[in-house]
Every structure is written in structure tokens, then in C-alpha cells.
Amino acid sequence: MSRAYFTIVALSWLIFCSMARVDFLWAAEPRVQILSPKDGSRLTQDQNSLFVSGKVARDAGRSANVDIFLVIDISGSTSMYAGVNLGDADQPPESTGFSMPQITIGGMSIGKPPLRNIRNSILAAEVAAARRLLLQLNSQTTRVGVLTFSEGARLLQPLTHDFDQVRRALEEILRSGPDGGTNMVEGIRLAITELLGLGSSEKRTDAIKVQFLLTDGFPTLPIGAGKRAAPEDTSLAINAARLAGKAGVKVHVFALGGEALSYPRAAVGIAKESGGTYTPVLRPADALAVIENISLVGVDYVQIVNQTTGQKATQLRLAADGFFSSAVPVAEGRNQIDVVARASDGSIGRDSITVFFQSGTQKSLELEIFLEKEKKLKLEVERLGRSPAEIQRDVERNREDSLRRPQQLPPATDGPPR
């Protein structure tokens, strides 16, 4: 029998097992665990805030493990302008090798004339958003993999705890640049294979499994030859997402730019059929401000309060994989720190610790690193020229518009595959 036959049998078994577990998911109130500092700790430091970190999850019976596959569109149209100059930090050298024409949809021009600098392209925005997400995840329990899709799908990095390898894969995407059509179905299928341990990634059965699919368009392959949005290509992509959902793999779709929003049937269908979320972003660069809003653990809100002083955390970040980090003001002596988490269904979970604080001369390195990272993340969003709240409001409006939009196929292109 062929290897393909055994792969199909194995995939079917995994899907059956995943479906059998569905009734047990999301069955309990949120579980909150403060990991640092430990209850009863006596801390002496120069700063008057403590670094408080931990983990939240929706189901107390589940593992803390999360597997994320970054599924990145590198089709020719991703060479278009992202809407904001993204800057030079950690970006590849200037390139003049891309000359995609300006796109016109419904009489409105999207993007800019031939791109002169890949640093400010949609592709660069996709990579920057992926890097931002990576900066917040916990590498001890979370694995990340990377693949790209255009004419086909290409695995760049199997699932790994080594985020430096993931960063190198993202750098390779920018070095290679945009090219070809949009074979979305192959990207989704390859990510399913990797997440289920049927490819190059090591199998892990106890992890939450998700795809983050970033695209600036809609499927144009294999039927549309990269030139048009064939209904068959859209159906293939949605069917692949349906298979992902049955296997316990959610696909969170980020539709970037006017072209993606002009025909959102595939993006909406992929998210819906897999149980994921659909995030439409008209200005592609704004993906940096919204990619971190996805909760993979069913908990969408955390509050941390020093009950002794009544002060809330001055800095607080809840990552997609459920790990939180914060800076909490403290007073001399005993401090009671409470963490409250709210799940998407409104249920509440709590944890509390008591620490004893004394002023000293030595600084907390953990706190310094956290505050420096927060500063960098804040500056990155400020460069967009709009607040995260404004961008999120636009996303909500775009989502409503996408669901109301007539699903009329866009015209075929006479240019290169996209």
C-alpha cells in the first residue's frame, strides 16, 4: 500500500479522536496559575514594582502546550505597499525587483505604484506581525512552525521551541521576496499535516493546535492559474479548513488589504469551518496591532491588582498562548497580589499570592527585560499612527462589511500571477 494511503488512514483516526474529545473542551471555569513570584516570597529590589507572571487557560484539564503554525502568503501581490513605512529595524536591504501595478477595485486604487522598497510591503507587514507574536509567546510550552504558500506550499520550519530558528525562517521569507499565485489550499493542508505530526514536525497529542494564516488576497490556484478567483479554488480552501476543524485545528485568518476584503468568501469560510477567527485589516500594516488579540486558550481578559494598596498592574500583557506578564506596584511589607481571568463565556477564575517587599539597591532583571520589551512593542504600534483601539474598531466594521458584502467574483488579472 502507498504512503499516501497510510497518511489518510492516520489522519482519519486523529480526526475521530479529536471529535471524541470535543464535548470535554471548554468545560470548566478558567484556570489561573501565578508562576512568579512564588507565594510567600521575600523580595528586595530597587524598583517599587514587581514582575508578576503566570498562565491562564479555559479548561483546567488541558495541557499548557500550544502548537502554532504561521501560514504566510508570499504571492506576487504581497509586494504592494503596506500603508505605512514600517522602518528599517530588522528588515532586509532595499529592493527594486518588484513592479506590481497599482490595483483598482470598484474604482478605488489600493496600494501604491511599483514598490521600491520591500521593507514597506505587505509581505514585510506579515513578517513583522509574525515576529511581534513570537516575541510574546512562551517557548517552554509553545512550539511555532513556519510555511509559505504561493504557487504551492513550502515548509520553512517544522514546529520548534527554538524561536531563533523561527526568526531565521521569517528572515528567509523576506530575502526570497514575493512571487507567484495564491495556492491557499496547499498552505492549509501542509499546516494540518505538520500540526498532526504526519510531516516533519514531531507529534504532540496534548497541545492546542492552530494556524495563523496571513493573506492579502483570495485563492487563485490550482484552478484559477494564479490569474482569477475561481469558485473551485475557494471551495477547496474552505473544505481544507473544514478538515482542519474536524482534526481539532483552528485556522485564524488575517485578511490584509483591499483585495482580500473585496472577495472575503474564502477567508470568512476558512475561519468559520475550522472554528477560528476572521480578522479583516484594510491597511495591511495594522496587522501588527491585532495579531496579538487572538486568544488560543479561551481566556480574553486578565486583571492583576495589589489588594494591599488597591493599585492595578501598570503594565500587563496577555499572550495568545495564555501566558501573562505584568509590572505590579508594591509597598513595603506584605502585599497580596490577586489575578482574575475572564473566559469568553463570562466565567471567572482567580489566583492569589502574598509577597513581602523591601526596598534595596539591586534591580530586578526580569522586570527590566519586561519593561524594555513593552517599550519596543508600544513604539512598534505607535509607528502605525493610530491607536490599537482605533484599529480594532476598524476591524470590527470591516468584519461586518465582509459578512454583508455580495460575493461577486473579482475580475481576472492580465498581469503576473497573484
C-alpha positions as CSV (number, residue, x, y, z in Angstrom):
1,M,0.0,0.0,0.0
2,S,1.2,3.6,-0.7
3,R,2.5,6.0,1.9
4,A,-0.4,8.3,0.9
5,Y,-2.9,5.6,1.9
6,F,-1.4,5.3,5.4
7,T,-1.3,9.1,5.8
8,I,-5.0,9.3,5.0
9,V,-5.8,6.5,7.5
10,A,-3.7,8.1,10.2
11,L,-5.3,11.5,9.6
12,S,-8.8,10.0,9.7
13,W,-8.0,8.3,13.1
14,L,-6.7,11.5,14.5
15,I,-9.8,13.4,13.4
16,F,-12.0,10.8,15.0
17,C,-10.1,11.0,18.3
18,S,-10.2,14.8,18.2
19,M,-14.0,14.8,17.6
20,A,-14.4,12.4,20.5
21,R,-12.8,15.0,22.8
22,V,-14.9,18.0,21.7
23,D,-17.5,17.6,24.4
24,F,-14.8,17.8,27.1
25,L,-13.3,21.0,25.9
26,W,-14.2,24.4,27.5
27,A,-16.0,22.6,30.3
28,A,-14.5,24.3,33.3
29,E,-14.0,27.8,34.6
30,P,-10.7,29.5,33.7
31,R,-7.6,28.1,35.5
32,V,-5.2,30.8,36.7
33,Q,-1.7,30.0,37.9
34,I,0.8,32.6,39.1
35,L,4.2,31.3,38.3
36,S,6.4,34.1,39.6
37,P,7.0,35.2,42.3
38,K,6.1,32.3,44.5
39,D,3.6,32.6,47.3
40,G,5.3,33.8,50.5
41,S,8.4,35.2,48.7
42,R,10.5,37.8,50.4
43,L,11.8,40.2,47.7
44,T,14.4,43.0,48.0
45,Q,14.9,45.3,45.0
46,D,15.4,48.9,43.8
47,Q,12.2,49.2,41.8
48,N,8.8,49.7,43.5
49,S,7.1,47.3,41.1
50,L,7.3,43.6,40.9
51,F,7.4,41.4,37.8
52,V,4.4,39.1,38.1
53,S,3.8,36.4,35.5
54,G,1.7,33.3,35.1
55,K,-0.6,31.2,32.9
56,V,-4.3,31.2,32.2
57,A,-6.3,28.5,30.4
58,R,-10.0,27.9,29.8
59,D,-10.0,24.2,30.7
60,A,-8.3,23.0,33.9
61,G,-7.9,19.5,32.5
62,R,-5.9,20.5,29.4
63,S,-2.1,20.8,29.0
64,A,-0.5,24.2,28.8
65,N,1.1,23.2,25.4
66,V,0.3,25.2,22.3
67,D,1.4,24.5,18.7
68,I,1.1,27.4,16.2
69,F,1.8,27.2,12.5
70,L,2.4,30.5,10.7
71,V,1.0,30.2,7.2
72,I,2.2,33.1,5.2
73,D,1.1,34.3,1.8
74,I,4.1,35.2,-0.4
75,S,2.2,35.7,-3.7
76,G,3.2,38.4,-6.1
77,S,0.7,40.9,-4.8
78,T,2.3,41.0,-1.4
79,S,4.9,43.2,-2.9
80,M,2.3,46.1,-2.7
81,Y,2.7,48.9,-0.2
82,A,1.5,48.0,3.4
83,G,0.1,51.5,4.0
84,V,2.8,52.6,6.4
85,N,6.5,52.9,6.3
86,L,7.5,50.1,8.6
87,G,11.0,51.3,9.2
88,D,14.4,49.7,8.8
89,A,14.8,47.7,12.0
90,D,15.4,44.0,11.4
91,Q,14.4,44.4,7.7
92,P,16.2,43.2,4.6
93,P,18.1,45.6,2.3
94,E,16.2,47.8,-0.1
95,S,15.0,46.0,-3.2
96,T,13.8,47.3,-6.6
97,G,13.0,43.9,-8.0
98,F,9.2,44.1,-7.7
99,S,7.0,46.1,-10.0
100,M,3.4,45.1,-9.3
101,P,1.0,47.6,-10.8
102,Q,-1.5,49.6,-8.7
103,I,-4.7,47.6,-8.0
104,T,-8.1,49.2,-8.7
105,I,-11.2,47.7,-7.0
106,G,-14.6,49.3,-7.6
107,G,-12.9,52.5,-8.9
108,M,-10.7,52.8,-5.8
109,S,-7.0,52.5,-6.1
110,I,-5.4,50.2,-3.5
111,G,-1.7,50.4,-2.7
112,K,0.9,52.5,-4.5
113,P,2.7,52.4,-7.9
114,P,5.6,50.0,-8.3
115,L,7.2,49.2,-5.0
116,R,10.7,50.5,-4.5
117,N,11.4,49.1,-1.1
118,I,10.4,45.6,0.2
119,R,10.7,46.9,3.7
120,N,7.3,48.6,3.4
121,S,5.5,45.8,1.6
122,I,2.5,43.7,2.6
123,L,5.0,40.8,2.9
124,A,7.1,42.8,5.3
125,A,3.9,43.6,7.4
126,E,3.1,39.9,7.5
127,V,6.6,39.0,8.7
128,A,6.6,41.9,11.2
129,A,3.3,40.8,12.7
130,A,4.6,37.2,13.0
131,R,7.7,38.5,14.8
132,R,5.6,40.5,17.1
133,L,3.5,37.5,18.0
134,L,6.6,35.4,18.6
135,L,8.1,38.0,21.0
136,Q,5.2,37.4,23.4
137,L,4.9,33.6,23.4
138,N,6.4,31.2,25.9
139,S,8.9,29.0,24.2
140,Q,8.9,26.4,27.1
141,T,5.4,25.2,26.3
142,T,4.6,26.7,22.9
143,R,6.0,25.5,19.6
144,V,5.9,27.5,16.4
145,G,6.4,26.4,12.7
146,V,6.5,28.4,9.5
147,L,5.4,27.7,6.0
148,T,4.7,29.9,2.9
149,F,2.3,29.5,0.0
150,S,2.2,30.9,-3.5
151,E,2.3,28.6,-6.5
152,G,2.4,25.7,-3.9
153,A,3.3,25.4,-0.2
154,R,6.8,25.3,1.2
155,L,7.8,24.2,4.7
156,L,10.5,26.5,6.1
157,Q,10.5,25.5,9.8
158,P,8.8,22.5,11.4
159,L,7.3,23.0,14.9
160,T,10.0,24.0,17.4
161,H,10.6,25.5,20.8
162,D,13.7,27.3,19.4
163,F,12.2,30.7,18.4
164,D,15.6,31.8,16.9
165,Q,15.1,29.2,14.2
166,V,11.6,30.6,13.6
167,R,13.1,34.1,13.3
168,R,15.6,32.9,10.8
169,A,12.8,31.3,8.7
170,L,11.0,34.6,8.7
171,E,14.1,36.4,7.6
172,E,14.4,33.9,4.7
173,I,10.8,34.8,3.6
174,L,11.9,38.5,3.2
175,R,15.1,37.6,1.4
176,S,13.2,35.5,-1.1
177,G,10.5,38.1,-1.7
178,P,7.0,37.8,-3.2
179,D,6.3,35.6,-6.3
180,G,3.5,33.6,-7.9
181,G,-0.2,33.0,-7.3
182,T,-2.2,32.1,-4.2
183,N,-2.5,28.4,-3.6
184,M,-4.2,28.7,-0.2
185,V,-5.5,25.2,-0.1
186,E,-2.0,23.7,-0.2
187,G,-0.9,26.0,2.6
188,I,-3.7,24.9,4.9
189,R,-3.2,21.2,4.0
190,L,0.5,21.3,4.7
191,A,0.0,23.0,8.1
192,I,-2.6,20.3,9.0
193,T,-0.1,17.6,8.2
194,E,2.6,19.3,10.3
195,L,0.3,20.0,13.3
196,L,-0.9,16.4,13.4
197,G,2.6,15.1,13.4
198,L,2.3,13.5,9.9
199,G,5.1,15.5,8.3
200,S,8.5,16.8,9.5
201,S,7.2,18.1,12.9
202,E,7.4,15.9,16.0
203,K,3.9,14.7,17.0
204,R,2.4,16.1,20.2
205,T,-1.1,14.9,21.1
206,D,-1.7,17.1,24.2
207,A,-1.3,20.6,22.5
208,I,-3.8,23.2,21.4
209,K,-3.3,23.3,17.6
210,V,-3.8,26.4,15.5
211,Q,-2.9,28.0,12.2
212,F,-2.3,31.8,11.8
213,L,-3.0,32.3,8.1
214,L,-2.0,35.7,6.8
215,T,-3.0,36.6,3.2
216,D,-3.6,39.7,1.1
217,G,-5.9,38.1,-1.4
218,F,-8.0,35.0,-2.2
219,P,-7.3,31.6,-3.7
220,T,-6.3,31.7,-7.4
221,L,-4.8,28.2,-7.6
222,P,-4.8,25.5,-8.7
223,I,-7.9,26.1,-10.9
224,G,-7.5,29.8,-11.5
225,A,-3.9,29.5,-12.7
226,G,-3.0,32.5,-10.5
227,K,-5.0,34.9,-12.7
228,R,-8.5,34.7,-11.3
229,A,-10.6,33.8,-8.2
230,A,-12.1,30.5,-9.4
231,P,-15.1,29.3,-7.2
232,E,-13.5,25.9,-7.2
233,D,-10.3,27.2,-5.5
234,T,-12.4,28.9,-2.9
235,S,-14.3,25.7,-2.2
236,L,-11.1,23.7,-2.0
237,A,-9.6,26.1,0.6
238,I,-12.9,26.0,2.7
239,N,-13.0,22.2,2.5
240,A,-9.4,22.0,3.7
241,A,-10.4,24.3,6.7
242,R,-13.4,22.0,7.4
243,L,-11.0,19.1,7.6
244,A,-8.7,21.1,9.9
245,G,-11.6,21.9,12.2
246,K,-12.6,18.2,12.4
247,A,-9.0,17.4,13.4
248,G,-9.0,20.0,16.2
249,V,-7.0,22.6,14.3
250,K,-8.4,26.1,14.2
251,V,-7.4,28.4,11.4
252,H,-7.3,32.1,12.4
253,V,-7.3,34.1,9.2
254,F,-5.9,37.7,8.8
255,A,-7.2,39.2,5.5
256,L,-4.9,42.1,4.7
257,G,-5.7,44.9,2.3
258,G,-8.4,46.0,-0.1
259,E,-8.0,43.0,-2.5
260,A,-8.5,40.5,0.3
261,L,-11.6,42.4,1.6
262,S,-13.0,42.7,-1.9
263,Y,-13.8,39.0,-2.1
264,P,-13.7,37.6,1.5
265,R,-15.7,34.4,0.9
266,A,-12.7,32.2,1.3
267,A,-11.2,33.9,4.3
268,V,-14.6,34.0,6.1
269,G,-15.3,30.4,5.2
270,I,-11.9,29.1,6.3
271,A,-12.3,30.7,9.7
272,K,-15.9,29.6,10.2
273,E,-15.4,26.0,9.1
274,S,-12.3,25.5,11.3
275,G,-13.7,27.3,14.4
276,G,-11.1,30.1,14.0
277,T,-11.5,33.8,13.8
278,Y,-11.7,36.1,10.7
279,T,-9.7,39.4,11.1
280,P,-10.1,41.8,8.2
281,V,-7.5,44.6,8.1
282,L,-7.9,47.2,5.4
283,R,-4.4,48.7,5.9
284,P,-2.1,45.7,5.9
285,A,0.5,47.3,8.3
286,D,-2.2,47.3,11.0
287,A,-1.9,43.6,11.3
288,L,0.9,44.4,13.9
289,A,-1.7,45.8,16.2
290,V,-4.3,43.0,16.0
291,I,-2.4,39.7,15.6
292,E,-1.9,39.5,19.4
293,N,-5.6,39.8,20.1
294,I,-6.3,36.2,19.3
295,S,-6.7,34.0,22.4
296,L,-5.9,30.4,21.9
297,V,-6.9,29.3,25.4
298,G,-10.4,30.7,25.6
299,V,-9.4,33.5,28.0
300,D,-9.7,37.0,26.7
301,Y,-9.2,39.2,29.8
302,V,-6.9,39.3,32.8
303,Q,-6.7,41.8,35.6
304,I,-4.0,42.0,38.3
305,V,-4.4,44.0,41.4
306,N,-2.4,44.6,44.6
307,Q,-5.2,44.3,47.1
308,T,-3.0,45.7,49.8
309,T,-2.6,49.1,48.0
310,G,-5.6,48.9,45.7
311,Q,-3.3,49.5,42.7
312,K,-3.6,47.7,39.4
313,A,-0.7,46.5,37.2
314,T,0.8,49.4,35.4
315,Q,1.9,47.1,32.5
316,L,0.1,43.9,31.6
317,R,0.3,41.7,28.6
318,L,-1.7,38.5,27.9
319,A,-0.2,36.5,25.1
320,A,-2.1,34.3,22.7
321,D,-0.9,31.1,24.4
322,G,-2.3,32.2,27.7
323,F,0.9,33.4,29.4
324,F,0.7,36.8,31.1
325,S,3.4,39.2,32.3
326,S,3.0,42.4,34.3
327,A,4.5,45.1,36.4
328,V,2.6,45.5,39.7
329,P,3.2,48.4,42.2
330,V,4.1,47.2,45.7
331,A,4.5,48.8,49.1
332,E,6.9,48.0,51.9
333,G,5.9,44.9,53.8
334,R,3.2,42.4,53.0
335,N,1.4,42.6,49.6
336,Q,-1.5,40.5,48.4
337,I,-1.5,40.1,44.6
338,D,-4.7,38.9,43.0
339,V,-5.1,37.7,39.4
340,V,-8.6,37.4,37.9
341,A,-9.2,35.9,34.4
342,R,-12.4,36.0,32.4
343,A,-13.2,33.5,29.7
344,S,-15.0,34.2,26.5
345,D,-18.3,32.8,28.0
346,G,-18.0,35.1,31.0
347,S,-16.9,32.6,33.6
348,I,-14.2,33.8,36.1
349,G,-11.1,32.2,37.5
350,R,-8.7,33.5,40.2
351,D,-5.4,33.0,41.9
352,S,-3.7,34.9,44.7
353,I,-0.2,35.2,46.3
354,T,1.3,37.1,49.2
355,V,4.8,38.5,48.9
356,F,6.9,40.6,51.3
357,F,8.7,43.5,49.7
358,Q,11.6,45.5,51.0
359,S,13.5,48.4,49.2
360,G,17.0,47.6,48.2
361,T,19.8,48.6,45.8
362,Q,19.7,45.7,43.3
363,K,17.4,45.9,40.3
364,S,15.1,43.1,39.1
365,L,16.5,41.9,35.8
366,E,13.2,40.2,34.9
367,L,11.3,43.4,35.4
368,E,13.8,45.4,33.4
369,I,13.6,43.0,30.5
370,F,9.8,43.0,30.5
371,L,9.6,46.8,30.6
372,E,12.1,47.1,27.8
373,K,10.1,44.6,25.7
374,E,6.9,46.5,26.4
375,K,8.5,49.8,25.3
376,K,9.6,48.2,22.0
377,L,6.1,46.8,21.4
378,K,4.5,50.1,22.1
379,L,6.8,52.0,19.8
380,E,6.1,49.5,17.0
381,V,2.4,50.2,17.2
382,E,2.9,54.0,17.6
383,R,4.7,53.9,14.2
384,L,1.3,53.0,12.7
385,G,0.0,56.4,13.5
386,R,-3.2,55.1,15.1
387,S,-4.1,53.6,18.5
388,P,-4.8,49.9,18.9
389,A,-8.4,50.7,19.9
390,E,-8.9,52.6,16.6
391,I,-7.5,49.8,14.6
392,Q,-9.7,47.2,16.4
393,R,-12.8,49.3,15.7
394,D,-12.0,49.3,12.0
395,V,-11.5,45.6,12.1
396,E,-15.0,45.2,13.6
397,R,-16.5,47.4,10.9
398,N,-14.6,45.5,8.2
399,R,-15.9,42.2,9.6
400,E,-19.5,43.4,9.5
401,D,-19.0,44.7,5.9
402,S,-17.4,41.4,4.8
403,L,-20.4,39.4,6.0
404,R,-22.8,41.7,4.2
405,R,-20.8,42.1,1.0
406,P,-22.2,40.4,-2.1
407,Q,-19.9,37.5,-3.0
408,Q,-19.2,38.6,-6.6
409,L,-16.0,37.3,-8.1
410,P,-13.4,39.9,-8.8
411,P,-12.2,40.3,-12.4
412,A,-9.3,38.2,-13.7
413,T,-5.9,39.9,-13.9
414,D,-3.8,40.3,-17.0
415,G,-0.6,40.8,-15.0
416,P,1.6,38.2,-13.4
417,P,0.1,35.5,-11.1
418,R,-1.0,36.9,-7.7
